[in-house]
Amino acid sequence: MVAFPQEGEKFGRYVIERVLGQGGMGVVYQAKDPALRRKVALKLVLPSLTVDKDFITRFEREANILAKLRSRNIVQIIEYGEVEGTVYLVTEYVPDGDLHGWLKTKGPLETVHALRLVSDVSDALFDAHRVGVVHRDVKPSNVLLWERQEGELVPYLTDFGIATEGDSNVTRAGSVVGSLPYMSPERHMGEQATASGDIYAAGCLLWACLTGKAPYTGSDFELMSAHINNPVPRLPASTPGADLLNPIIQRALAKKPENRYRTAAELAKALDKAADRLEESGLGGGVVGGAAAAAAADLGSRPGVTWDTTADGTSGAGNKAPEAEAQPTIVKRPGEGTPTPAPLANETDSTVVHSGKGLPKTAAATNAGAAAGGGQPEWLPSHHSSAGQGGDDGDKKKRYAIIGGGVAAVLLLGAGIFTQGFGIFGLHGDDARAAEAIASGVPKPGWATEDQMTCASESLVEKVPAAELRSHGVVDAGDDWTYTGEWPADDAMNFAQGLLDCTESWSTEIGDNWKVGDTRCMEKEVDKTSMAGLIAVTDLLKDGDPGAAGPAKEKAVEALDACYVKADALGAKVTPKPAYMQVDFDVQEPTAPGGESVIGIAKKGSSSYEELKGSTYELPVTEGGVEGCVAVKTTVAFAWGTEKATDADVCGKAAPKKLEWVKQDKCTDPTYTRQKVECNTWRLTFEGFQSGKQFNVKLTLNGGKCSEAKNAKCVWPGTPDGQGKGAVVDWSGPKVWNDRFVASAPGASAQIDN
């Protein structure tokens, strides 16, 4: 067994140039490959660990994982082997340290650079996910950097030492491995690592790049609680581009995996799109809060956590050994309040140097954060891991049911957990009988189109192990997870959530959680078959066995309400409308800023969907146009009565408009010539409204009494004397009203039919 080489000596064909880092499990060198004339990162394992079969197996697994990964943003392996009993790994050398060191010394990145960097990391994650590898420890110190030009950083994802692939099981079960400040809620609760957890960690990485801090701080317990319970942090509204960045952060850090980006590629696309828009608007050059100095990056300290360092006590970027334990993972297809800002996870807490014989001299070692090799696993035992809290997955196996078109789903959790979401509700105890009753109405194979089933299968991969889906013939074994045409009856309940995801396209344009352009995989309206399925569910819950009563029925109503009634209230396209549905509006009129004119739509009661089209909301008029939000309450009336209402905000904008004061001796209404008045006149001109849209205009007017105007034919219904304040409405813009035009004065109103 060879001794560790010193500077200038050779190991195999590699010439040692300097030590990058060392710890309790080995040493990482910067070395030169004379044959290829390039710098490399060379890792050597401590001799004492070569007899540890688990460690060597894990070290070898990292080499195998790196060998199968092909990505421009993942450190590439060059060689793996053994020389006289010393196991080594050679990877490409990345020269400019890691992201942790960069943030600590230079502070947050400029906004566009942060978006581009995390987009590249997300692309790397997607490349890993599609070959079945989950990283499990995405954090700043595992992102190595190459500064291609000043300020432009190219990231390289490293440290696949605790990554999992397929059915790998080389470590003890019952542990959770990773860095607590960057771990997803489900992993804090002891669940297996999935691609969605990596997406969550990438969201934490984005927050760190923008602010220099991790999303949450505190003790281990406080961190776990924050990730599970605390609202997702938001950038201040005053932050340039906050309207673009906050939705991305909210979705990437969603507490539930199903609410996050479905794939890392989707996250990368969203980040690139935001970066493009910021560059176009000229808002992407600064940093959040204007902090550019190193002091802005308060990296903080994690008590009780030990990390490897170089000899001078600086962080050895990327020079790490495998965590002590890892949880095997079957990879699945990847698919709120301001908390206390948190420092980055500490990665420089204390110095641990192995004192074994033969360790290299480190006097010449420089800051490894300025020159680090890539692809290295953690080089200390896992003090950053927490005992797993997970239970038997069999106790929590999800079962689903599809009714009719599959838009109402039953989520049956044996543990009685209620999972919130669009159209998902939990059942427990005797309520399970309701699920069976509903499941009995599931159509047999062939009811759905092939593209519906393909979409559903893609959605299901994150909820049902891929191997199980393949074993039942539901999806093929390829990377695209396409539907094979087979759907055994036993899998009907397992397939419901996937189809539910595919029918969420109605939520893409309106609402707090969905923005314009955020499409789902189907992008289709709910059809007659789906609506028939809803009616069937209603009948089952009304007339089915006693198990359908009580909490089960209430949760079913909530699910149906979320799937359809809320969509109606928010203007979604859902056809046709069942006779038993009604939508009511509870409109809170906002205060018009400044002016005395308000355009909007008068509240109109609706007893059926057909009347819903006449309902409108009052929005304030500003010089820039008409914009604002109103509160909407929706309820649904089923055969057994009206159930719980749903509240939402509806926002809108129309522009431009022109409002001017005109003084003239004789005023003539160009549209309604029967009205001729001599008076001072408010003239309100509407331009740019979408043709065919209905607006009922309520205009508050100033001026003399109508009776004072010469030749006035002015009658204001509803006033004691039939008189009101005189005025004329000048309709000079493009006509966009379909039904009626309403003018009103204080204490009076008038309606002019079109």
C-alpha positions in Angstrom: 0.0 0.0 0.0 1.5 3.3 -1.1 1.9 6.3 1.2 0.1 9.5 0.4 2.2 11.4 -2.1 3.7 14.9 -1.5 3.9 17.9 -3.8 5.9 17.0 -6.9 5.6 13.3 -6.5 3.6 11.0 -8.7 0.6 8.8 -8.0 0.1 6.5 -10.9 0.6 8.6 -14.0 -0.6 11.8 -12.2 1.9 14.4 -10.8 0.8 16.0 -7.5 0.7 19.8 -7.6 -0.9 20.7 -4.3 -3.4 19.6 -1.7 -6.9 21.0 -2.2 -8.4 19.5 1.0 -8.2 16.6 3.4 -10.4 15.1 6.1 -11.2 12.0 8.0 -11.7 9.9 5.0 -9.1 10.9 2.5 -7.2 13.6 0.6 -8.0 15.6 -2.6 -5.2 16.9 -4.7 -4.8 19.2 -7.7 -2.8 17.1 -10.0 -1.6 17.1 -13.6 -2.1 14.4 -16.2 1.1 14.5 -18.3 -0.4 12.4 -21.0 -3.3 14.7 -21.7 -1.6 17.9 -20.4 -4.4 19.0 -18.2 -5.2 19.6 -14.5 -7.4 17.1 -12.7 -8.8 16.5 -9.2 -7.4 13.3 -7.6 -9.1 11.7 -4.6 -7.3 9.1 -2.5 -9.1 7.1 0.2 -7.4 6.6 3.6 -5.8 3.2 3.8 -7.8 2.3 6.9 -11.0 2.7 5.0 -10.1 0.3 2.2 -11.2 -2.6 4.4 -14.6 -0.9 4.9 -16.7 -2.7 2.3 -19.7 -0.4 2.7 -17.5 2.7 2.2 -15.7 1.3 -0.8 -18.9 0.1 -2.3 -20.3 3.6 -1.9 -17.2 5.2 -3.3 -17.3 2.9 -6.3 -21.0 3.8 -6.7 -20.2 7.4 -7.0 -17.7 6.6 -9.7 -20.3 4.5 -11.5 -23.0 7.2 -11.2 -20.6 9.9 -12.6 -19.7 7.6 -15.4 -23.3 7.2 -16.6 -24.1 10.9 -16.3 -23.8 13.1 -19.4 -24.3 16.8 -18.7 -22.5 20.0 -19.4 -23.1 21.1 -15.8 -22.0 17.9 -14.0 -18.4 17.2 -13.1 -17.1 14.4 -15.4 -15.2 11.4 -14.2 -11.9 10.6 -15.8 -10.7 7.5 -14.0 -11.4 5.2 -11.1 -9.2 2.5 -9.8 -6.7 1.2 -7.3 -2.9 1.5 -7.1 -1.1 -0.8 -4.6 -4.2 -1.0 -2.4 -5.1 2.7 -2.5 -8.4 3.5 -4.0 -8.6 6.6 -6.1 -11.0 8.7 -8.2 -10.0 11.2 -10.9 -12.4 13.9 -12.1 -12.2 17.1 -14.1 -10.8 20.1 -12.3 -13.0 23.1 -11.8 -10.8 26.2 -11.0 -12.9 28.8 -9.2 -14.1 27.3 -6.0 -17.6 26.6 -5.0 -20.8 28.7 -4.7 -20.6 28.6 -0.9 -17.2 30.3 -0.9 -18.3 32.7 -3.6 -21.4 33.9 -1.7 -19.4 34.1 1.6 -16.7 36.3 0.1 -18.5 38.3 -2.6 -22.2 38.3 -1.5 -25.3 37.6 -3.5 -25.2 37.2 -7.2 -26.7 39.7 -9.6 -30.3 38.7 -10.2 -29.9 37.5 -13.8 -26.7 35.7 -13.0 -28.4 33.9 -10.2 -31.3 32.9 -12.4 -28.9 31.6 -15.1 -26.8 29.7 -12.6 -29.6 27.9 -11.0 -31.1 27.2 -14.4 -27.9 25.4 -15.3 -27.9 23.5 -12.0 -31.6 22.5 -12.8 -30.6 21.3 -16.2 -27.9 19.1 -14.6 -30.4 17.7 -12.2 -32.8 16.9 -15.0 -30.0 15.1 -16.8 -29.4 13.0 -13.7 -33.1 12.4 -13.0 -33.8 11.1 -16.5 -31.3 8.3 -16.0 -32.7 7.5 -12.6 -30.3 9.4 -10.3 -31.4 11.6 -7.4 -28.7 13.8 -6.0 -30.2 14.3 -2.5 -27.7 17.0 -1.3 -28.0 20.1 -3.6 -26.4 23.0 -1.7 -23.9 25.8 -2.5 -20.8 23.9 -1.5 -21.8 21.2 -4.0 -21.9 23.6 -6.9 -18.4 24.2 -8.2 -17.7 27.3 -10.3 -15.8 28.3 -13.4 -15.8 32.1 -13.9 -15.7 32.1 -17.7 -15.6 35.9 -17.8 -16.0 38.5 -15.0 -19.3 37.9 -13.2 -20.3 35.0 -15.5 -20.3 31.8 -13.6 -20.6 28.4 -15.1 -21.8 25.9 -12.4 -20.8 22.2 -12.1 -22.9 20.0 -9.9 -20.7 17.7 -7.8 -20.8 15.3 -4.8 -22.9 12.3 -6.0 -21.5 10.3 -3.1 -24.9 10.1 -1.4 -26.9 10.1 -4.6 -29.3 7.2 -5.2 -30.2 5.3 -8.3 -32.7 2.6 -8.9 -32.8 0.1 -6.1 -29.3 0.9 -4.7 -29.1 -0.2 -1.1 -25.5 0.1 0.2 -26.3 2.0 3.4 -28.5 1.5 6.5 -32.1 2.2 6.2 -33.9 4.5 8.7 -31.7 7.6 8.2 -32.1 10.8 6.3 -29.0 12.1 4.6 -28.5 15.6 3.3 -28.1 19.2 4.5 -31.0 20.3 6.7 -31.3 23.9 5.3 -31.8 22.6 1.8 -33.9 19.5 2.5 -37.5 19.2 1.3 -40.3 18.9 3.8 -41.0 15.3 2.9 -37.4 14.3 3.5 -37.5 16.0 6.9 -40.4 13.8 7.7 -38.4 10.7 6.8 -39.7 10.0 3.3 -37.6 8.7 0.6 -35.7 11.1 -1.6 -37.2 11.8 -5.0 -36.4 14.1 -7.9 -39.0 16.6 -6.5 -36.8 16.9 -3.4 -33.9 18.0 -5.6 -36.2 20.6 -7.3 -37.0 21.9 -3.8 -33.3 22.1 -3.0 -32.7 24.0 -6.2 -35.3 26.5 -5.1 -33.4 26.9 -1.8 -30.3 27.4 -3.9 -32.0 30.1 -5.9 -32.9 31.9 -2.6 -29.3 31.7 -1.4 -28.0 33.1 -4.7 -30.4 36.0 -4.6 -30.1 36.9 -0.9 -26.9 35.2 0.4 -28.9 33.3 2.9 -30.7 30.0 3.1 -34.5 30.2 3.3 -34.7 29.2 7.0 -32.5 29.2 10.1 -32.3 27.7 13.6 -31.5 24.5 15.3 -32.0 21.2 13.6 -35.5 20.9 15.1 -36.3 24.5 14.1 -35.1 23.9 10.6 -37.2 20.8 10.2 -40.2 22.6 11.5 -39.6 25.6 9.3 -39.3 23.5 6.1 -42.5 21.6 7.0 -44.7 24.4 8.4 -43.4 27.9 7.8 -44.6 30.0 4.8 -42.4 30.1 1.8 -40.3 33.3 2.0 -41.0 36.1 -0.5 -38.7 38.8 -1.9 -39.9 42.3 -0.9 -42.3 43.9 -3.4 -39.7 46.7 -3.8 -37.2 44.2 -5.2 -36.7 44.7 -9.0 -38.3 41.8 -10.7 -40.1 40.5 -7.6 -43.3 39.9 -9.5 -41.3 37.5 -11.7 -39.2 35.9 -9.1 -41.6 35.3 -6.2 -43.9 32.9 -8.2 -41.0 30.8 -9.2 -39.7 30.7 -5.6 -43.2 29.9 -4.3 -43.7 27.0 -6.7 -40.2 25.5 -6.4 -40.4 25.6 -2.5 -44.0 24.4 -2.3 -44.6 22.2 0.7 -46.1 19.4 -1.3 -44.2 17.8 -4.1 -47.2 17.7 -6.4 -47.4 21.5 -6.3 -43.8 22.0 -7.4 -42.4 22.0 -10.9 -43.0 18.6 -12.4 -39.4 18.4 -13.7 -36.1 20.2 -13.1 -36.3 21.1 -16.8 -39.5 23.0 -16.2 -37.8 24.9 -13.4 -34.9 25.7 -15.7 -37.2 27.0 -18.4 -39.0 29.2 -15.9 -35.7 30.7 -14.7 -34.5 31.3 -18.2 -37.7 33.0 -19.1 -37.6 35.3 -16.1 -33.9 36.1 -16.8 -34.8 37.0 -20.4 -37.6 39.4 -19.3 -35.4 41.0 -16.7 -32.6 41.6 -19.2 -35.1 43.1 -21.7 -36.4 45.4 -19.0 -33.0 46.3 -17.7 -33.8 45.1 -14.2 -31.4 42.2 -13.9 -28.1 43.9 -13.2 -28.4 44.4 -9.4 -28.6 42.1 -6.4 -31.5 41.7 -4.0 -31.4 44.5 -1.4 -28.5 46.1 -3.2 -26.0 44.0 -1.2 -22.8 43.3 -3.2 -20.2 43.3 -0.4 -19.0 40.1 1.1 -20.5 41.2 4.4 -24.0 40.9 2.8 -23.6 37.1 2.8 -24.2 36.2 6.4 -23.3 32.6 6.2 -23.9 32.0 9.9 -23.0 29.0 11.8 -24.4 25.5 12.3 -23.5 24.3 15.8 -22.5 20.7 16.1 -21.8 20.3 12.4 -18.3 19.3 11.3 -17.0 19.9 7.8 -13.7 19.2 6.2 -11.3 22.1 5.6 -7.9 22.8 4.1 -4.9 23.3 6.3 -5.4 27.0 6.6 -8.9 26.5 7.9 -10.7 27.5 4.8 -13.5 25.5 3.3 -12.3 22.9 0.9 -14.8 23.4 -2.0 -16.0 20.2 -3.3 -13.5 18.1 -1.4 -15.8 15.9 0.6 -16.3 12.3 1.5 -19.4 10.3 1.4 -22.0 10.8 4.1 -22.1 8.0 6.5 -25.6 6.8 5.6 -28.0 7.1 2.7 -31.5 5.9 2.1 -32.1 3.8 -1.0 -34.5 5.4 -3.5 -36.6 4.1 -6.3 -36.5 7.1 -8.6 -39.9 8.6 -9.7 -40.6 11.0 -12.5 -40.6 14.6 -11.0 -43.6 16.3 -11.4 -46.7 30.4 2.1 -46.2 35.1 5.8 -42.7 35.9 5.6 -40.3 33.7 7.7 -37.0 34.8 9.2 -34.3 35.0 6.6 -31.6 32.5 7.3 -27.9 32.1 6.8 -26.5 29.6 4.5 -25.9 26.2 5.9 -22.6 26.3 7.7 -19.9 24.5 5.8 -16.9 26.0 7.6 -17.6 25.2 11.2 -14.6 23.4 12.4 -11.4 21.8 11.2 -10.9 18.1 11.4 -7.7 16.7 10.1 -6.9 13.0 10.1 -3.7 12.4 12.1 -2.9 9.1 10.5 0.6 8.2 9.3 1.4 9.2 5.8 -0.9 12.2 5.4 0.6 14.8 3.1 2.1 18.0 4.3 -0.3 20.9 3.9 1.9 24.0 4.4 1.6 24.8 0.7 -2.1 24.3 0.5 -4.0 27.3 -0.6 -7.6 28.3 -0.3 -9.4 25.4 -1.7 -12.4 27.6 -2.3 -10.3 29.3 -5.0 -9.3 26.2 -6.7 -11.2 23.0 -6.3 -11.6 19.7 -8.0 -15.0 18.5 -8.9 -17.1 15.5 -8.4 -15.8 14.8 -4.9 -18.1 13.2 -2.3 -18.3 14.4 1.3 -15.1 13.6 3.2 -16.4 13.5 6.7 -19.1 11.4 8.4 -22.6 12.6 8.1 -23.2 15.0 11.1 -25.6 16.8 8.9 -28.1 14.0 8.8 -31.1 13.4 11.0 -32.8 10.3 12.2 -35.5 9.3 9.8 -39.1 9.7 11.0 -40.6 7.7 8.2 -43.0 4.9 8.8 -43.9 1.9 6.8 -44.7 3.1 3.3 -47.3 0.3 3.1 -49.2 2.1 5.9 -49.4 5.2 3.7 -49.9 3.7 0.2 -52.0 6.0 -1.8 -55.1 4.7 -3.6 -57.1 6.7 -6.1 -60.3 6.5 -8.0 -61.4 8.1 -11.3 -65.0 8.9 -11.9 -66.4 9.5 -15.4 -63.8 11.7 -17.0 -61.5 11.3 -14.0 -61.7 14.8 -12.6 -62.9 13.9 -9.1 -60.5 11.8 -7.2 -60.5 9.9 -3.9 -57.2 9.7 -2.0 -57.3 6.9 0.5 -54.6 7.0 3.1 -54.6 4.2 5.5 -53.1 6.5 8.1 -56.0 8.9 7.8 -54.0 11.8 6.4 -56.0 14.4 4.6 -54.0 15.7 1.7 -55.2 19.1 0.4 -55.1 20.0 -3.2 -57.3 20.4 -6.3 -59.9 17.7 -6.1 -58.1 15.5 -3.6 -59.7 14.5 -0.4 -58.8 11.9 2.2 -61.0 9.2 3.7 -60.5 7.1 6.9 -62.3 4.5 9.0 -65.8 3.7 7.7 -65.5 6.4 5.1 -63.4 4.0 3.1 -66.7 2.4 2.1 -67.4 5.6 0.2 -64.2 5.2 -1.8 -65.2 1.7 -2.8 -68.6 2.9 -3.8 -67.1 5.6 -6.0 -64.5 3.2 -7.4 -67.2 0.9 -8.5 -68.2 3.6 -11.0 -64.8 3.8 -12.7 -65.1 3.0 -16.4 -63.2 0.1 -17.8 -60.1 0.5 -20.0 -60.8 2.3 -23.2 -62.8 5.2 -21.8 -60.0 7.7 -22.2 -57.9 8.8 -25.2 -54.3 7.7 -25.6 -53.0 11.2 -25.0 -55.0 11.5 -21.8 -53.6 8.2 -20.6 -50.0 9.2 -21.5 -50.4 12.5 -19.6 -51.8 10.6 -16.6 -49.0 8.1 -16.6 -46.4 11.0 -16.7 -48.1 12.5 -13.6 -48.3 9.2 -11.8 -44.6 8.4 -11.9 -44.0 10.8 -9.0 -46.7 9.1 -6.9 -46.4 5.4 -7.8 -43.0 3.7 -8.1 -42.0 3.4 -11.7 -41.2 -0.3 -11.4 -44.7 -0.9 -10.1 -46.2 0.9 -13.1 -44.0 -1.0 -15.5 -44.8 -4.4 -13.8 -48.5 -3.8 -14.3 -48.0 -2.8 -17.9 -49.3 0.7 -17.4 -46.3 2.5 -18.8 -43.4 1.4 -20.9 -39.9 1.1 -19.6 -38.5 4.0 -21.6 -37.7 7.5 -20.5 -40.9 9.1 -21.8 -43.2 7.1 -19.6 -45.8 6.8 -22.4 -49.0 4.9 -21.8 -48.9 1.3 -23.2 -52.6 0.9 -23.7 -52.9 -1.4 -20.8 -54.7 -0.5 -17.6 -55.6 -3.4 -15.4 -58.7 -2.9 -13.3 -56.7 -3.2 -10.1 -54.8 -0.1 -11.0 -57.8 2.1 -11.6 -57.6 3.8 -8.2 -53.8 4.2 -8.5 -54.2 6.1 -11.7 -56.7 8.7 -10.6 -54.3 11.4 -9.4 -52.5 11.4 -12.7 -55.6 12.1 -14.7 -56.6 14.7 -12.2 -53.4 16.5 -12.8 -54.1 16.4 -16.5 -57.4 18.2 -16.2 -56.1 21.2 -14.3 -55.7 23.4 -17.3 -58.6 25.6 -16.2 -56.4 26.9 -13.4 -53.7 28.3 -15.6 -54.8 31.9 -16.1 -56.4 33.1 -12.9 -55.6 32.7 -9.2 -52.8 33.2 -6.7 -51.1 29.9 -7.6 -51.2 30.0 -11.3 -50.0 32.6 -13.8 -50.6 33.1 -17.5 -48.7 30.6 -19.5 -48.3 28.1 -16.7 -50.0 25.3 -18.6 -50.6 21.7 -17.5 -49.9 18.8 -19.8 -53.5 18.5 -21.2 -54.5 22.1 -21.9 -58.0 20.8 -22.6 -61.5 21.9 -21.4 -63.5 19.5 -19.3 -65.8 17.7 -21.6 -69.3 16.2 -21.3 -67.9 12.8 -20.2 -66.1 14.4 -17.3 -69.1 16.4 -16.3 -71.2 13.2 -16.4 -68.7 11.7 -14.1 -69.2 14.5 -11.6 -72.9 14.0 -11.7 -72.3 10.3 -11.1 -70.2 11.1 -8.1 -73.0 13.3 -6.8 -75.5 10.5 -7.1 -73.2 8.1 -5.4 -72.7 10.4 -2.5 -76.3 11.1 -2.2 -77.8 7.6 -2.7 -74.8 5.3 -2.1 -74.2 3.2 0.9 -74.0 4.8 4.3 -70.3 5.0 4.1 -70.8 8.0 1.8 -72.3 10.1 4.5 -70.6 12.5 6.9 -67.0 13.6 6.4 -66.6 11.6 3.2 -69.4 13.6 1.6 -68.1 16.9 2.8 -64.6 16.2 1.5 -66.1 15.1 -1.8 -68.0 18.4 -2.0 -64.8 20.3 -1.3 -63.0 18.4 -4.1 -65.7 19.0 -6.6 -65.9 22.6 -5.6 -62.2 23.0 -6.2 -62.3 21.2 -9.5 -65.2 23.1 -11.1 -67.0 25.7 -9.2 -64.0 27.8 -8.4 -63.1 27.5 -12.1 -66.4 28.9 -13.0 -66.0 31.9 -10.7 -62.6 32.7 -12.1 -63.7 32.7 -15.7 -62.4 29.3 -16.7 -63.7 27.3 -19.6 -65.7 24.4 -18.3 -68.5 23.0 -20.4 -71.2 22.0 -20.1 -72.6 23.3 -16.8 -74.7 20.8 -14.8 -78.1 22.0 -13.7 -77.3 21.6 -10.0 -74.5 24.2 -10.0 -74.9 27.8 -9.1 -72.3 30.5 -8.5 -72.8 33.6 -6.3 -70.6 36.6 -6.1 -69.7 38.5 -2.9 -68.2 41.6 -4.5 -66.1 43.9 -2.4 -65.9 47.2 -4.3 -62.5 48.8 -4.1 -62.0 52.5 -3.6 -61.3 54.4 -6.8 -57.9 56.1 -6.4 -58.2 59.8 -6.9 -60.9 60.3 -9.5 -64.6 60.3 -9.3 -65.2 57.8 -12.1 -65.5 54.1 -11.7 -65.8 51.6 -14.4 -66.9 48.2 -13.6 -69.8 45.8 -13.6 -72.7 45.9 -11.3 -73.2 42.9 -9.1 -75.8 40.7 -10.7 -77.4 37.7 -8.9 -77.1 34.4 -10.7 -79.3 31.5 -10.2 -77.8 29.5 -13.1 -74.7 29.5 -15.1 -76.4 31.1 -18.1 -76.8 34.3 -16.0 -73.2 34.2 -14.9 -72.1 35.8 -18.1 -73.9 39.0 -17.0 -72.0 39.2 -13.7 -69.2 41.7 -13.5 -67.0 43.4 -10.9 -66.2 47.0 -10.1 -62.7 48.0 -10.7 -61.1 51.4 -10.1 -60.3 53.8 -13.0 -56.8 55.3 -13.1 -55.1 57.4 -15.7 -53.4 54.2 -16.8 -56.6 52.3 -17.4 -58.9 50.1 -15.5 -57.4 47.7 -13.1 -57.9 46.1 -9.7 -59.1 43.1 -7.8 -62.4 42.0 -6.3 -63.2 39.3 -3.9 -65.4 36.5 -5.2 -67.2 33.9 -3.2 -68.4 30.8 -4.9 -70.8 28.2 -3.7 -72.2 25.1 -5.3 -75.7 23.6 -4.8 -75.8 19.9 -5.1 -78.8 17.6 -4.8 -78.4 17.5 -1.0 -78.0 21.3 -0.6 -75.5 24.1 -0.8 -72.1 23.3 0.6 -69.0 25.2 1.6 -68.1 28.3 -0.3 -64.7 29.0 -1.8 -63.1 32.5 -1.7 -60.8 33.8 -4.3 -59.5 37.1 -5.7 -60.2 38.1 -9.3 -57.9 40.7 -10.9 -58.2 42.4 -14.2 -56.9 45.3 -16.2 -58.1 47.1 -19.3 -56.4 50.1 -20.9 -56.2 52.8 -22.1 -59.0 55.2 -21.2 -59.3 58.9 -21.6 -61.1 61.1 -19.0 -61.4 64.8 -19.7 -63.5 67.8 -18.6 -65.2 69.6 -21.5 -67.0 72.9 -21.1 -69.3 73.8 -23.9 -72.6 75.8 -24.3 -74.4 73.0 -26.1 -73.8 69.3 -25.5 -75.1 66.7 -27.8 -74.8 63.0 -27.1 -73.6 61.5 -30.5 -75.1 58.1 -29.8 -78.4 59.0 -28.0 -79.5 62.1 -29.9 -82.7 62.2 -27.9 -80.7 63.7 -25.1 -79.6 67.3 -25.6 -78.4 69.4 -22.8 -76.5 72.6 -22.4 -74.1 72.1 -19.5 -70.6 71.5 -18.4 -69.8 67.9 -19.3 -67.7 65.1 -18.2 -66.6 63.3 -21.3 -65.4 59.7 -20.7 -63.8 58.0 -23.7 -63.1 54.3 -23.7 -60.5 52.9 -26.0 -58.7 49.6 -26.3 -61.2 47.3 -24.7 -61.5 43.9 -26.1 -64.3 43.6 -28.6 -67.3 41.6 -27.4 -66.6 42.1 -23.7 -69.4 43.3 -21.6 -68.9 46.2 -19.2 -71.6 48.1 -17.4 -70.3 51.5 -16.7 -71.2 53.4 -13.5 -70.1 57.0 -13.9 -70.3 59.5 -11.1 -70.9 62.9 -12.6 -70.5 66.5 -11.4 -72.3 69.5 -12.7 -75.5 71.5 -12.3 -78.9 70.0 -11.7 -80.5 68.6 -14.8 -83.4 71.0 -14.3 -81.1 73.9 -14.8 -80.1 72.9 -18.3 -81.9 74.4 -21.2 -84.0 72.0 -23.3 -83.1 69.2 -21.0 -84.7 65.8 -21.4 -83.1 64.4 -18.3 -85.0 62.1 -15.9 -83.1 60.3 -13.2 -85.2 57.4 -11.8 -85.1 56.8 -8.1 -84.9 60.4 -7.0 -87.8 62.2 -5.2 -88.3 64.8 -7.9 -87.0 62.8 -10.8 -84.0 65.2 -11.0 -80.4 64.6 -10.4 -77.1 66.3 -11.1 -77.0 67.2 -14.8 -74.4 65.6 -17.1 -74.0 64.1 -20.5 -72.1 60.9 -21.3 -70.1 61.2 -24.5 -69.8 57.8 -26.1 -67.0 58.5 -28.6 -64.8 55.4 -28.3 -65.3 52.0 -29.9 -68.5 50.4 -28.8 -67.6 47.3 -26.8 -70.8 46.8 -24.7 -73.1 44.1 -25.7 -76.1 44.7 -23.5 -76.5 48.0 -21.8 -74.9 51.3 -20.8 -75.4 52.5 -17.2 -74.8 56.1 -16.0 -75.4 57.1 -12.5 -75.1 60.1 -10.3 -75.1 60.3 -6.4 -78.5 59.2 -5.3 -79.7 58.4 -8.8 -79.1 56.1 -11.7 -80.1 55.9 -15.3 -80.0 53.0 -17.8 -79.8 53.5 -21.6 -80.4 50.4 -23.6 -78.2 49.7 -26.5 
